[in-house]
Each structure stands twice: as structure tokens, then as C-alpha cells.
Amino acid sequence: MSAPALEGRRIDSDQYRAVMRHLPTGVAAICSTDPVTGAQNGMIVGTFASLSMEPPLVTFSVTHTSTSWPKIAEIGRFSVSLLSDDQQQVCRALSAKGEDKFSAVNWSESGWGTPHIHGSLAWFDCRTEQQIVAGDHLIVVASVLEMTPGEGTPLIFHGGRFGSFREIA
């Protein structure tokens, strides 16, 4: 089959998902606090990445059907907590549907007024710069306002399961 003949083929979404499961991803919590109500909002992404060093920019993707992202986006500022390998319960709590996702999560407020999850590998405080529509997702581009390193090993999601990365010396 020649390349032009292949162009019209459709990729099956179930097959696409099955193939993409081979790519391990880190797990990050995106969180904000509503300045009016004081309510915390949070969600989990597996697409958080560095985008630019100068200026410092990060990116992640979020589905159009997310109910958490519109609340966070409206505020315009949020934190990112990179989850460590012992924070699977935090991941499950912030992935759940419902209003009180933070009831079982230990966190404290950053100087920017955003939730930092205790025990994470690192924290970023960010401001949304752009949202780009891409298929069934939004690509969020954000500037880094401040960041703080932590310690530990990352929580990894791969093949539908949680795991960790341990460096072998």
C-alpha cells in the first residue's frame, strides 16, 4: 500500500489506547483554591512536562469532559505536585468524582495560595498562559512562578497499573 492510500485509514481508538499503554508516565496533581469560597479543586494528569527553560513553561493535557479543570482554569493559578511512589491513595482521591477530594489528602497552602500535597517529589506554582484545543483535549501551557524540590522516587503509571522507578546502580 502506498503512503497516499494509507492517509484515509482511521485509527481505532481501542487499539490506540492499547498501544499507548506501553508508554510509562509520571503522575502529577494539578490543584487550586477558590479565592472566594476557599474550596480546593484537584485533578490528576499523566501528561505534565517541561516545555521551555526560558521563560520557564510547563504543559499538560486535559480532556474536554473534565469537571475539575474548568474550576481550576477560572482561577488562573494552580499548583502542581509531582507524586511520589507511595502516594497512590492521593492519586485515587484526586481522580475521584465529587466535591471533597481533599478530605483524605495531607496538604498545606503555598505562598501563592495553592495546595501543595505533602510528601510529593516537587511543587510548582503556575499561572495559565494558553489553552490550545487539540482533538478531545486541551493543551495547557503555564508559566512557572515558583518551584520547590522534594525527595523520593516518582509514582509511575504504566499498562493500567501504578509502579515506581528505582535506579539500579
N, C-alpha and C positions, 0 to 999 in steps of 0.2 A: 504494500500500500504506500503510495507516495504521500509526502507531507501535506500537500493541499487537500488530499482526500481524507486525511486524519483530522483536519481542522473542524469539521462539523460534528465529530463524535462528542457525546455527552459523558461526563464522568459521573458514575453512580455515587451518590452521597454516602451510602453504607460502605462501599469499597474505599472511598476517600478516607472516611473515619478509621477504618481498619488499618490502612497503610500509615496514616498519621500517628496511630498509637505507638509506632516504633520510635518516635522521637520523644526522649525524656524532656520534661520541662520543670523548671523551678516553680515554686508556689509563693505567690505574694498576696497580701491582704491590702486592699485599697479601702481607706476609711476616712470619714469626715464627721464633723459635729455641726449640727444645725445651730447657727448663732442665735436664732430666735427661740427655738424650743429646747435646745440643749440635747436633743436626741442624737445618738450615734447611728451612723449608717456604715455598712461594710459589705464587701464582696470579695471573692477570691478570683484571681486570674492566674493563668499559666503562660501568659504572653509578655510579661514585664521584661523590658530590655533597655539597655543604654542606647541612645540614638545619636548623641553628639557630645563631644567633650567641650567645645567652645562655640556657643554657650552650652552649659550642661543641660541636656534634654534627655528625657526618658519617654518611653512609649509602651502602650499595651493596647489590646483589643478587647472589646466588649460587645456582646450580642445586642441587637436592636430590641430584643424582648426582655432585657434586664429591667427589673423593677428597682434595683438599688442604684444603678448608675445615674439615672435622671436626678435623684435626690442629691447625690454627690456632685454631679456636674453643675447643678443650680448654685451651689455654694462657691464653686470655682477653685477651692483649695482642698487638698486632701493629703493624707499620709500614705506611705507605702511601707509595710512591714514585711521584710523577707523572712518567711517562716523557716524555722529550724526543724530538723528531723524528728523532734519529739513534740511537735505541735499539730499532729493530725486532728486532735479534737478541736483546736482553734479553727482549722480549715473546715471541718464539718459544721461547726457552729455558724461561721460566717457564710457558708454555702447554703444554709437552710433558708427556707421561706419564712417570713414572719417579721414582726416588728422588734422583738427584744433579742437580737442576735448576740448582744454583748453581755448578757446575764452570766454566762459561764466563761467569759474571756477576761483575763487579767490585763489591764491596760492603764496607761496614765496619759494625761494631756500634755502635748508638746507646747513649746513656747508659741507656736503658730496656731494653737487651739485645735489641733487634730489628735486623734487617738494613736498612740504608739503601743503596740502589743508587746507585753513583757516577754522576754526570752527569745526574741527574734534575732536574726543574724545582722540586720541593719535596718535603719529607718531613714526614710526620705520624706521631707515635706515639700510639696509640689503645688504649682499653680497651672491650671489647664490653659494651654495656648491655642490648640487646634483640635477639632474633631472632624475626621475625614470619613465619609461614607464609603465603605468598601464591601460589596456583597451584602451578606446578612449581619455584618458587624460595623462598628465604628472603630476607627483607629484613633486613639487619643495620644496627643503629643503634649507633654508638660515640661515646664521649666523646673529645675531643682532649686529650691530656696535654701535648703539646709539638709545635711545628711550626717548620720552618726553610725559608726560601725559597732557591731556586737561581736559575739563569738559563737562558734559551734559549726555544725555541718548542715547543709541545706536539706529541706524536705523536697523530695523529687516525686513527680507523678509520671508513671510510665506504664503503658499497657493496661490502663484501668486500675492500677494499684499505686499505693504510696510506697516509697522506699527512701533510701538515703545514699549518699556518696561518701565513701570512706577511702581516702587516699592510701594507696599501698606503697610503702617505702621500699 
